[in-house]
Amino acid sequence: MIRIENLCKKYPGRDGGLVTAVEDVSFEVDEGQICVLLGPSGCGKTTTLKMINRLIEPTSGKVHIAGRDTSVMDAVSLRRTIGYVIQQVGLFPNMTVEQNICAVPDLLGWDKVKSRKRAAELLDIVALDPGQFLKRFPKELSGGQQQRVGVARALAADPPVMLMDEPFGAIDPINRETIQDEFMRIQRQVKKTVLFVSHDIDEAVKMADRIAVFRNGRIEQYATPDEMLARPASGFVADFMGS
């Protein structure tokens, strides 16, 4: 479903040279899998994620989604076909939950009846009662409820791919575990291809089909959680994953 080939991102440095944020990153994610990008702060995982939907344009390399080269696609159209969930949720504060969820379907020209029906269905999927929550505003929701609405909004146009940038990082540990379990339940139902940035090793091992451990803009190891724990490819991976 997603194939990344020799992806690279360089930025102008203060001395006139170039600073490399991501260097020669290549991996594939099969349809319906969750891939967690894991590593310390500043290692290139979020930059890599944002190059997939071209919020950041790659310096070189290719991203293919379902066999299509994303570099030749219109960037805005590309983003409308990819679900995107961020840590700060990013709900529009002046719009109701229903309007937030329907934002992308409305941009895509969906029939209003169809999009509103979809919003109610998605609230059911994320375990929020449509009768109670459709007409509420984000400020009337708890942090965990806002995050669930963010997931529903990312699923609204039924995208084949979802990108998630530390989506549960701002939630307290007890509710984080609950929403992780809820997301895994949703994933078993909708079977999206998911790229998920995290710095939480326990979260990665719990949720991932594959983990990519980043270090200094490169991938140190790409493997299943079991393989990575049993056979770390380097001392860095062994130290980072822990015993």
C-alpha positions as CSV (number, residue, x, y, z in Angstrom):
1,M,0.0,0.0,0.0
2,I,2.8,2.5,1.0
3,R,6.2,2.2,-0.5
4,I,8.9,4.8,0.5
5,E,12.1,4.8,-1.6
6,N,15.3,6.7,-0.6
7,L,13.4,9.5,1.0
8,C,15.6,12.5,1.9
9,K,15.0,16.0,3.4
10,K,17.6,18.7,3.7
11,Y,17.2,22.2,5.0
12,P,19.5,25.2,4.5
13,G,21.9,25.6,7.5
14,R,23.1,28.8,9.2
15,D,26.5,28.4,7.6
16,G,25.2,28.3,4.1
17,G,25.4,24.5,3.9
18,L,22.6,21.9,4.2
19,V,21.3,20.2,7.3
20,T,19.9,16.7,6.8
21,A,16.7,15.9,8.7
22,V,16.0,12.6,6.9
23,E,18.4,10.6,4.8
24,D,17.9,7.6,2.5
25,V,14.8,6.2,4.2
26,S,13.2,3.2,2.5
27,F,10.5,0.9,3.8
28,E,7.1,-0.6,2.8
29,V,3.8,-0.9,4.7
30,D,1.3,-3.6,3.6
31,E,-2.4,-2.8,3.2
32,G,-4.2,-2.9,6.6
33,Q,-1.0,-2.8,8.7
34,I,0.0,-0.3,11.4
35,C,3.6,0.9,11.2
36,V,4.9,2.9,14.1
37,L,7.8,5.3,13.5
38,L,9.7,5.3,16.8
39,G,12.8,7.1,18.0
40,P,14.1,10.0,20.2
41,S,13.2,13.6,19.6
42,G,14.7,15.1,16.4
43,C,15.4,11.8,14.8
44,G,13.3,12.5,11.6
45,K,10.2,10.4,12.3
46,T,7.6,13.3,12.1
47,T,9.4,14.8,9.1
48,T,9.1,11.4,7.3
49,L,5.4,11.3,8.2
50,K,4.7,14.7,6.8
51,M,6.5,14.0,3.5
52,I,4.0,11.2,2.9
53,N,1.1,13.7,2.6
54,R,3.5,16.5,1.3
55,L,3.0,18.8,4.2
56,I,6.8,18.8,3.9
57,E,8.1,18.4,0.3
58,P,10.9,15.8,0.0
59,T,14.3,16.9,-1.2
60,S,14.6,13.6,-3.0
61,G,13.2,10.1,-3.1
62,K,9.7,8.8,-3.8
63,V,6.5,8.0,-2.0
64,H,4.0,5.6,-3.6
65,I,0.5,5.0,-2.2
66,A,-1.4,2.2,-3.8
67,G,1.1,2.2,-6.7
68,R,0.7,6.0,-7.4
69,D,3.7,8.3,-7.2
70,T,2.5,11.1,-4.9
71,S,5.0,13.6,-6.3
72,V,2.9,13.9,-9.5
73,M,-0.4,14.3,-7.7
74,D,-2.0,17.6,-6.7
75,A,-0.9,18.1,-3.1
76,V,-4.3,19.3,-1.8
77,S,-6.1,16.5,-3.5
78,L,-3.6,14.0,-2.1
79,R,-4.2,15.3,1.5
80,R,-7.9,14.9,1.1
81,T,-7.4,11.2,0.4
82,I,-5.3,10.6,3.5
83,G,-6.6,10.7,7.1
84,Y,-4.5,12.8,9.4
85,V,-4.5,12.9,13.2
86,I,-2.3,15.0,15.4
87,Q,-1.5,15.3,19.1
88,Q,-3.3,18.6,19.5
89,V,-6.3,17.1,17.7
90,G,-6.8,20.3,15.7
91,L,-10.6,20.5,15.7
92,F,-12.2,23.7,14.5
93,P,-13.4,25.4,17.7
94,N,-16.3,27.3,15.9
95,M,-17.7,24.1,14.3
96,T,-19.8,21.4,15.9
97,V,-18.6,17.8,16.2
98,E,-20.8,17.0,13.2
99,Q,-19.4,19.9,11.1
100,N,-15.8,18.9,12.1
101,I,-16.3,15.3,11.0
102,C,-18.0,16.4,7.7
103,A,-15.3,18.9,6.8
104,V,-13.4,16.8,4.2
105,P,-16.6,15.0,2.8
106,D,-18.0,18.5,2.3
107,L,-14.9,19.7,0.5
108,L,-15.1,16.6,-1.7
109,G,-18.7,17.5,-2.7
110,W,-20.5,14.7,-0.8
111,D,-24.3,14.9,-0.6
112,K,-25.1,16.6,2.7
113,V,-27.4,13.8,3.9
114,K,-24.7,11.2,3.1
115,S,-22.0,13.1,5.0
116,R,-24.2,13.7,8.1
117,K,-25.1,10.0,8.1
118,R,-21.4,9.2,7.9
119,A,-20.7,11.5,10.9
120,A,-23.3,9.7,13.0
121,E,-21.9,6.3,12.0
122,L,-18.4,7.3,12.9
123,L,-19.3,8.6,16.3
124,D,-20.8,5.2,17.0
125,I,-17.6,3.6,15.9
126,V,-15.5,5.7,18.3
127,A,-18.0,5.0,21.1
128,L,-19.6,8.4,21.4
129,D,-23.4,8.6,21.3
130,P,-24.4,10.7,18.2
131,G,-27.5,11.9,20.0
132,Q,-25.3,13.5,22.7
133,F,-22.3,14.6,20.8
134,L,-23.1,15.6,17.2
135,K,-24.2,19.1,18.0
136,R,-21.6,19.8,20.7
137,F,-18.6,22.1,20.2
138,P,-15.0,21.0,20.9
139,K,-14.8,23.1,24.1
140,E,-17.6,21.0,25.5
141,L,-15.6,17.7,25.2
142,S,-12.9,16.2,27.3
143,G,-9.4,15.7,25.9
144,G,-10.1,12.0,25.2
145,Q,-13.4,12.8,23.6
146,Q,-11.8,15.4,21.4
147,Q,-9.2,12.8,20.3
148,R,-11.9,10.3,19.4
149,V,-13.6,13.0,17.3
150,G,-10.2,13.6,15.6
151,V,-10.0,10.0,14.7
152,A,-13.6,10.1,13.4
153,R,-12.8,13.1,11.3
154,A,-9.7,11.4,9.8
155,L,-11.9,8.4,8.8
156,A,-14.8,10.5,7.4
157,A,-14.0,10.3,3.7
158,D,-13.0,6.6,4.1
159,P,-9.3,7.1,3.2
160,P,-7.2,4.0,2.6
161,V,-4.3,5.6,4.5
162,M,-4.1,7.3,7.9
163,L,-1.2,9.3,9.3
164,M,-1.1,9.8,13.1
165,D,1.5,12.1,14.7
166,E,1.7,11.2,18.5
167,P,-2.1,11.3,18.6
168,F,-2.4,10.1,22.2
169,G,0.6,11.9,23.6
170,A,-1.3,14.7,25.3
171,I,-3.7,12.3,27.1
172,D,-3.2,11.1,30.7
173,P,-1.9,7.5,31.0
174,I,-5.2,5.9,32.1
175,N,-7.2,7.5,29.3
176,R,-4.4,6.9,26.8
177,E,-4.6,3.1,27.4
178,T,-8.4,3.3,26.9
179,I,-8.2,5.2,23.7
180,Q,-5.4,2.9,22.4
181,D,-7.6,-0.1,23.0
182,E,-10.5,1.8,21.3
183,F,-8.4,2.6,18.3
184,M,-7.3,-1.1,18.0
185,R,-10.9,-2.1,18.1
186,I,-11.7,0.5,15.4
187,Q,-8.8,-0.7,13.3
188,R,-10.0,-4.3,13.4
189,Q,-13.3,-3.0,12.0
190,V,-12.0,-0.6,9.3
191,K,-8.6,-2.1,8.5
192,K,-6.8,1.1,7.4
193,T,-3.1,1.3,6.5
194,V,-1.7,3.4,9.3
195,L,1.6,5.2,9.9
196,F,1.9,6.2,13.5
197,V,4.6,8.4,15.1
198,S,5.3,7.7,18.7
199,H,8.1,8.0,21.3
200,D,6.4,5.5,23.6
201,I,8.0,2.1,23.3
202,D,5.1,0.3,25.1
203,E,2.6,2.0,22.7
204,A,4.6,0.9,19.7
205,V,4.9,-2.7,20.8
206,K,1.2,-2.9,21.6
207,M,-0.1,-1.3,18.4
208,A,2.3,-2.0,15.6
209,D,2.5,-4.7,13.0
210,R,5.9,-3.2,12.1
211,I,8.2,-0.7,13.8
212,A,10.7,1.6,12.2
213,V,13.3,2.8,14.7
214,F,14.9,6.1,13.6
215,R,18.2,7.6,14.6
216,N,19.7,10.8,13.2
217,G,17.4,10.8,10.2
218,R,18.0,7.1,9.3
219,I,16.2,3.9,10.0
220,E,18.2,1.7,12.3
221,Q,15.9,-1.3,12.1
222,Y,12.5,-2.1,10.5
223,A,10.9,-5.2,11.8
224,T,7.9,-6.7,13.7
225,P,7.8,-5.9,17.5
226,D,8.7,-9.5,18.4
227,E,11.7,-9.6,16.0
228,M,13.0,-6.2,17.2
229,L,12.8,-7.2,20.9
230,A,14.3,-10.6,20.3
231,R,16.9,-9.6,17.7
232,P,17.8,-5.9,17.8
233,A,19.9,-4.9,14.8
234,S,22.3,-2.6,16.8
235,G,23.3,-1.6,20.2
236,F,21.2,1.6,19.8
237,V,18.1,-0.4,19.1
238,A,18.7,-2.7,22.0
239,D,19.3,0.2,24.4
240,F,16.3,2.2,23.0
241,M,13.8,-0.8,23.2
242,G,15.1,-1.9,26.6
243,S,15.0,-5.3,28.2
